[in-house]
């Protein structure tokens, strides 16, 4: 039987049952308190009562931290995901109880970030929230009526511009890299242009993964989840061999994505070449295509599973090159 008592200026309902956790809830009017008490007791009898206490007491920040500790380490991209969660928990929305998250709150969160963040970054934040809420329900056994993040429409991401680095720009970037305190930056640049490897794949490269004799490199923990062996130029090998090897055997001692972005930003400023590091990947693909590589060869080197993605986003053939082919 529910107990209703006057508590301060509200009416508090207390439901105590041996086979169920104690329930407390306050109302402004006694009528609302009695109605809720009746409905709740009926739902308890039928086994339909949903206890939101756990979801009310856990903030999104607490949930994301638990997710980062227990789930993130099991993923191949654990470092990148851990970094993203570290950024996400600093936003105001992280202080909200997960039971109080709504579609409207998440849409406002998206809108607030649109002036300072790329659409792809915002979409990744919402996806992280969705995965964390699924973790709360499936692993922590916390009741939530629904996963509100799954109902939020993803923002349309801008198409990849397909920027490539010209030979002249490459020279300027290499020359400017000698000024950088990041002694590994030049090697990363040349690896990107000469092999088409992703930044994360390059930074994970270890000495044992380099085969100088056969001029190949083994890329592990790739985005596609597969290890692949790629060709590597003599120039890239020479730059790698100049680097001091870290205690873990890595060529590159980069602490975080932010550290890399900082030094790459310096390089762009000094060289006057305003291109992203991702442009090195497009540069390799385009130069390879112009050198006669077919799409299957390029995809094998870059690790693309979908040739349409490779063609659409990375291979941009100069019209002057096509004109020369016509003359031949």
Secondary structure, DSSP 8 states (H G I E B T S, - for coil): --EEEEETTEEEEEEEETTEEEEEEEESSHHHHHHHHHHHHHHHHHT-----HHHHH-BHHHHHHHHHHHTGGGSTTHHHHHHHHHHHTTSGGGGSBGGG--HHHHHHHHHHHTTTS-HHHHHHHHHHHHHHHHHHHHTS----S--GGGGS--------------HHHHHHHHHHHTT-S-TTHHHHHHHHHHH---HHHHHT-BGGGEETTTTEEEE-S-TTS--EEEE--HHHHHHHHTS---TTSBS-----HHHHHHHHHHHHHHHT----TTHHHHHHHHHHHHTT--HHHHHHHHT-S-HHHHHHHT----HHHHHHHHH-
